[in-house]
Amino acid sequence: MSVGILISFHYFRTDPLEERLAAFDRKPLVFADSGAFSAANIGSEITIADYSAWLTEHAGVIDMAATLDVIGDPKATAKNTTALEKRGHEVVPVFHVGSPWPELKRIVKTHKLVALGGMVPHARSAGPQLRRWLTYAVGIADDAGARCHAFGITVPTIISRLPLFSCDSTTWKSSARYGDLFLWDDVRGWVTLPRDKKERRIDEMRLMRSYGLDPGPSVKKSYGIGNRDEMDAAWMAVAVAHVRFARWFHDRFAPVEVAGLPPGPHTFLSCVPNHIPRFVVPLFNKECAA
């Protein structure tokens, strides 16, 4: 299966993770992240000791875990990686946009998987530049026999020529929240259907029907706004779209191998606890069982 879930310590620190995962017909691949950026945005702090304790507590169900990274400070990120490894955790180091290239060359000498972060703010405004940056980073890793995970990027024009081991997306849980639809087509890639573009949605009725959406109500400007059933239908459609993207991505490059993990590429859906029973379990049990 090429689809997994990305969870963060920030959101799951007190959550009964094992109980959540027991609801799946087949346990998904689980990638853990510290969530330090989200925590910092609300004035919270994540410590090495707390993150380490959480990783230890859930070691039986976490398949991959990112280091406690510090955006804009590669030295602090490296220090945290070393601290977690001394505590017995095999964490994935993180290299950010703007960090010096010698740091990535140092990382890939001792790690077979590295996560590339800090790309989301540049994905739309600087697509060609980001594609060049990502291509160069993946090339450095490849020369050392390492593989890469791309945080927050599922844009085909950026990743479609790169043999990434994995990537992840938060788009599936954000676009439908505002009434927009973000659907995948194997030929055209991502098709964006804004809430206020009725004509655009009418033109894409066939695609919408392939996701189980009723084109009648879904062309309304008010679709999904204040209506729980409509919102859930839109949210699930976007989630299914990411499963279809994951299959396309996996079929394009498989196998991409990292020792000790199932061959990729993998796509991870970024989750918060309440999304798992509401959307992710039904989605995975129906779409990802094979």
Backbone torsions as a table, in degrees:
resi	resn	phi	psi	omega
1	MET	NA	134.9	-174.1
2	SER	-99.3	5.3	-177.7
3	VAL	-116.3	135.2	177.7
4	GLY	-135.1	-173.2	178.2
5	ILE	-122.5	142.3	176.3
6	LEU	-106.5	122.9	179.7
7	ILE	-122.2	155.6	178.6
8	SER	-123.3	146.0	176.2
9	PHE	-56.9	-37.3	-178.4
10	HIS	-55.2	-42.0	-177.3
11	TYR	-93.8	-24.6	-173.1
12	PHE	-109.4	10.6	-172.9
13	ARG	-59.8	-31.3	179.3
14	THR	-114.8	11.8	-176.1
15	ASP	-86.9	143.6	176.8
16	PRO	-76.9	79.6	-172.0
17	LEU	-58.7	-44.4	-178.1
18	GLU	-61.6	-37.2	177.5
19	GLU	-66.2	-39.0	177.2
20	ARG	-59.9	-46.5	-174.9
21	LEU	-71.2	-24.8	-179.9
22	ALA	-65.8	-19.0	-178.7
23	ALA	-78.1	-13.7	179.0
24	PHE	-79.3	140.0	174.0
25	ASP	-62.6	-35.1	178.3
26	ARG	-138.9	123.7	-175.6
27	LYS	-57.9	128.6	176.2
28	PRO	-77.9	162.0	171.7
29	LEU	-66.4	133.1	-175.5
30	VAL	-116.5	123.0	177.1
31	PHE	-111.7	120.6	-178.3
32	ALA	-100.1	140.9	178.3
33	ASP	-130.1	155.0	-178.7
34	SER	-71.0	-32.4	-174.7
35	GLY	73.6	23.1	-175.7
36	ALA	-61.5	-36.3	-179.4
37	PHE	-64.7	-45.1	178.4
38	SER	-63.5	-40.9	179.7
39	ALA	-62.9	-42.4	-178.8
40	ALA	-62.6	-32.4	-178.8
41	ASN	-66.4	-21.3	178.1
42	ILE	-112.3	14.7	175.8
43	GLY	78.1	20.6	178.7
44	SER	-99.4	156.9	-179.4
45	GLU	-123.2	140.3	176.5
46	ILE	-112.7	127.5	-178.7
47	THR	-101.9	157.7	175.9
48	ILE	-58.0	-43.6	-177.1
49	ALA	-61.9	-44.6	-178.5
50	ASP	-68.5	-43.7	179.8
51	TYR	-64.5	-42.0	178.9
52	SER	-61.8	-43.9	-179.8
53	ALA	-62.1	-40.0	179.2
54	TRP	-66.5	-42.9	177.8
55	LEU	-61.7	-39.4	178.7
56	THR	-66.4	-42.8	-178.6
57	GLU	-60.5	-36.5	-174.6
58	HIS	-112.3	23.5	-177.3
59	ALA	-58.6	-27.9	-177.7
60	GLY	-71.5	-17.1	-177.0
61	VAL	-121.7	-11.5	178.3
62	ILE	-89.2	123.5	-177.2
63	ASP	-92.0	-32.1	-179.8
64	MET	-141.9	146.7	178.7
65	ALA	-142.2	127.5	177.5
66	ALA	-79.8	154.6	176.5
67	THR	-67.3	171.6	172.3
68	LEU	-85.0	93.1	-172.5
69	ASP	-88.3	156.9	177.6
70	VAL	-125.0	104.4	-176.4
71	ILE	-61.4	129.2	179.8
72	GLY	86.6	1.5	-178.8
73	ASP	-139.0	82.8	-177.9
74	PRO	-63.1	-30.3	179.3
75	LYS	-67.7	-42.6	178.3
76	ALA	-66.8	-38.4	177.7
77	THR	-62.5	-44.7	178.9
78	ALA	-63.0	-39.2	179.4
79	LYS	-63.4	-42.1	179.1
80	ASN	-66.7	-37.4	177.7
81	THR	-61.6	-45.7	178.9
82	THR	-62.3	-41.5	-179.5
83	ALA	-63.0	-41.5	179.3
84	LEU	-69.6	-37.5	178.0
85	GLU	-66.6	-35.1	176.7
86	LYS	-66.4	-24.0	177.7
87	ARG	-87.8	4.0	174.2
88	GLY	96.5	10.8	-178.7
89	HIS	-98.1	133.6	176.5
90	GLU	-92.8	80.6	-173.1
91	VAL	-90.0	158.9	177.1
92	VAL	-91.5	117.9	177.8
93	PRO	-68.0	157.7	-178.2
94	VAL	-123.1	133.0	177.0
95	PHE	-118.2	127.4	-173.2
96	HIS	-104.5	154.5	170.4
97	VAL	-54.9	131.2	179.8
98	GLY	97.8	-15.3	177.4
99	SER	-76.0	153.0	-177.7
100	PRO	-68.9	139.3	-177.7
101	TRP	-59.4	-33.9	177.2
102	PRO	-57.8	-27.5	178.4
103	GLU	-67.0	-41.0	177.4
104	LEU	-66.1	-39.9	179.1
105	LYS	-63.6	-32.5	176.5
106	ARG	-69.4	-44.1	-176.2
107	ILE	-61.4	-46.6	-173.0
108	VAL	-73.3	-7.9	174.5
109	LYS	-71.7	-26.9	-174.3
110	THR	-122.0	-0.9	-179.2
111	HIS	-132.2	137.5	-178.9
112	LYS	-90.4	-7.8	177.2
113	LEU	-141.0	130.0	178.5
114	VAL	-132.0	140.9	177.0
115	ALA	-96.9	138.5	178.9
116	LEU	-106.7	121.7	-173.2
117	GLY	-127.0	179.4	179.0
118	GLY	76.4	16.1	-173.9
119	MET	-91.8	-24.2	-172.0
120	VAL	-54.8	-45.3	-179.4
121	PRO	-62.9	-18.9	-176.7
122	HIS	-100.5	-5.7	-169.3
123	ALA	-62.4	-38.1	-176.8
124	ARG	-97.4	-42.7	-174.4
125	SER	-76.4	-24.4	-176.5
126	ALA	-137.4	50.6	-176.6
127	GLY	-55.4	-53.2	-179.4
128	PRO	-61.7	-40.0	179.5
129	GLN	-66.5	-39.9	179.0
130	LEU	-66.5	-39.5	177.8
131	ARG	-60.5	-41.7	177.9
132	ARG	-65.2	-42.0	179.2
133	TRP	-61.4	-47.5	-178.0
134	LEU	-65.1	-40.8	178.4
135	THR	-61.3	-43.0	179.6
136	TYR	-65.4	-42.1	179.7
137	ALA	-63.3	-45.7	179.4
138	VAL	-63.8	-35.2	177.5
139	GLY	-64.0	-41.2	177.1
140	ILE	-61.5	-44.8	179.8
141	ALA	-64.6	-43.9	-177.9
142	ASP	-61.7	-39.2	178.8
143	ASP	-61.7	-26.8	-179.6
144	ALA	-97.2	3.2	-179.1
145	GLY	79.2	20.6	-179.5
146	ALA	-106.1	163.5	177.9
147	ARG	-119.8	167.3	-174.0
148	CYS	-128.1	147.2	167.0
149	HIS	-110.5	135.6	179.1
150	ALA	-105.4	114.9	-179.9
151	PHE	-75.6	123.9	169.2
152	GLY	73.4	20.6	-176.8
153	ILE	-128.2	120.2	172.3
154	THR	-133.4	29.2	-178.8
155	VAL	-84.8	114.9	-175.8
156	PRO	-56.0	-37.8	-178.9
157	THR	-65.6	-18.1	179.9
158	ILE	-96.2	-38.7	-171.8
159	ILE	-110.8	-7.7	-168.6
160	SER	-67.5	-14.8	178.5
161	ARG	-107.6	9.8	-174.2
162	LEU	-114.7	129.7	178.9
163	PRO	-79.9	64.3	177.4
164	LEU	-67.9	150.0	173.2
165	PHE	-75.5	-34.5	-178.6
166	SER	-165.2	165.6	173.4
167	CYS	-149.3	173.0	178.8
168	ASP	-144.2	164.7	-176.8
169	SER	-140.6	139.5	168.4
170	THR	-106.2	-7.2	-176.1
171	THR	-59.3	-35.7	-175.2
172	TRP	-60.1	-29.5	-176.9
173	LYS	-101.7	-0.8	-178.5
174	SER	-110.2	-36.9	-174.9
175	SER	-66.3	-48.7	-177.0
176	ALA	-65.8	-23.1	180.0
177	ARG	-59.3	-29.1	-177.8
178	TYR	-105.6	14.8	176.7
179	GLY	86.0	1.9	178.5
180	ASP	-88.3	154.6	175.3
181	LEU	-116.7	137.3	-176.3
182	PHE	-132.2	93.3	-169.1
183	LEU	-112.3	149.6	-178.0
184	TRP	-99.5	136.2	173.1
185	ASP	-125.6	128.0	-174.5
186	ASP	-61.4	-24.4	-179.6
187	VAL	-91.1	-45.4	-173.8
188	ARG	-95.2	-14.2	-175.8
189	GLY	87.1	-146.5	-178.5
190	TRP	-73.8	132.1	177.6
191	VAL	-114.9	116.7	-177.8
192	THR	-95.6	127.1	-179.6
193	LEU	-123.0	90.0	-178.5
194	PRO	-63.5	152.4	-178.0
195	ARG	-59.7	-34.2	-173.8
196	ASP	-95.5	14.4	179.9
197	LYS	-114.0	76.6	-176.1
198	LYS	-59.9	-44.2	-177.9
199	GLU	-62.1	-37.3	179.3
200	ARG	-63.2	-41.8	-179.8
201	ARG	-69.5	-37.2	177.0
202	ILE	-61.3	-40.4	178.8
203	ASP	-64.7	-24.3	-175.6
204	GLU	-108.4	28.3	-177.5
205	MET	-60.1	-38.6	-179.4
206	ARG	-62.9	-44.8	178.5
207	LEU	-63.2	-42.7	-179.4
208	MET	-62.7	-40.7	178.6
209	ARG	-63.5	-32.2	179.4
210	SER	-65.9	-15.6	177.0
211	TYR	-103.3	10.4	178.1
212	GLY	78.4	13.3	-179.8
213	LEU	-88.6	140.1	176.6
214	ASP	-84.9	110.4	-176.1
215	PRO	-60.1	-23.2	-180.0
216	GLY	-58.4	-71.1	-179.1
217	PRO	-68.9	-25.7	-173.6
218	SER	-75.3	-6.4	175.5
219	VAL	-91.4	-4.5	178.6
220	LYS	-71.2	144.4	175.8
221	LYS	-62.7	-27.2	-177.3
222	SER	-88.9	4.2	-174.6
223	TYR	-58.2	126.1	177.7
224	GLY	83.6	-10.8	-177.6
225	ILE	-89.8	108.7	179.0
226	GLY	80.8	1.9	179.8
227	ASN	-117.1	108.7	-173.3
228	ARG	-61.5	-42.6	-178.5
229	ASP	-64.6	-43.2	178.8
230	GLU	-66.2	-41.4	179.5
231	MET	-63.1	-43.3	179.6
232	ASP	-64.0	-39.2	178.9
233	ALA	-64.1	-42.5	178.7
234	ALA	-65.9	-43.3	-179.1
235	TRP	-62.5	-44.3	-179.6
236	MET	-66.0	-37.3	178.8
237	ALA	-61.6	-42.9	179.4
238	VAL	-67.4	-36.0	176.9
239	ALA	-65.1	-44.0	177.2
240	VAL	-61.7	-36.4	178.1
241	ALA	-59.3	-37.5	179.1
242	HIS	-72.0	-28.8	173.5
243	VAL	-67.6	-41.9	178.5
244	ARG	-65.0	-40.5	175.6
245	PHE	-60.8	-43.4	-178.1
246	ALA	-59.7	-40.0	178.7
247	ARG	-65.6	-43.1	177.5
248	TRP	-61.0	-46.5	-178.5
249	PHE	-62.9	-43.5	-179.9
250	HIS	-65.5	-45.5	-178.4
251	ASP	-65.4	-27.7	-177.2
252	ARG	-70.6	-35.5	-171.3
253	PHE	-122.5	-14.4	-172.9
254	ALA	-57.8	145.5	-4.1
255	PRO	-92.4	141.2	169.4
256	VAL	-113.6	117.3	-166.4
257	GLU	-110.7	140.6	170.1
258	VAL	-132.6	128.6	-176.4
259	ALA	-54.3	133.4	176.6
260	GLY	87.3	-2.9	-178.9
261	LEU	-127.6	154.5	176.7
262	PRO	-61.5	143.3	179.8
263	PRO	-57.9	139.8	178.4
264	GLY	-97.5	-164.1	4.3
265	PRO	-73.7	151.8	176.5
266	HIS	-117.9	149.5	171.4
267	THR	-119.4	127.9	-179.3
268	PHE	-106.3	133.9	174.1
269	LEU	-92.0	119.5	178.7
270	SER	-69.7	127.2	-172.5
271	CYS	-126.3	151.1	163.7
272	VAL	-111.4	161.6	-170.9
273	PRO	-53.1	-46.5	-174.3
274	ASN	-72.1	-14.4	176.6
275	HIS	-76.3	-22.3	-174.9
276	ILE	-65.9	-54.0	178.7
277	PRO	-70.9	-30.2	-173.7
278	ARG	-77.0	-40.6	-175.1
279	PHE	-124.8	-46.3	-166.1
280	VAL	-72.4	-44.3	178.7
281	VAL	-61.3	-51.1	177.3
282	PRO	-59.0	-39.2	179.9
283	LEU	-62.3	-51.4	-176.4
284	PHE	-67.5	-42.1	-178.0
285	ASN	-65.1	-27.3	178.5
286	LYS	-91.4	-45.5	-169.2
287	GLU	-96.3	-24.1	-170.3
288	CYS	-118.4	18.8	-175.3
289	ALA	-70.3	-31.2	-175.5
290	ALA	-77.3	NA	NA
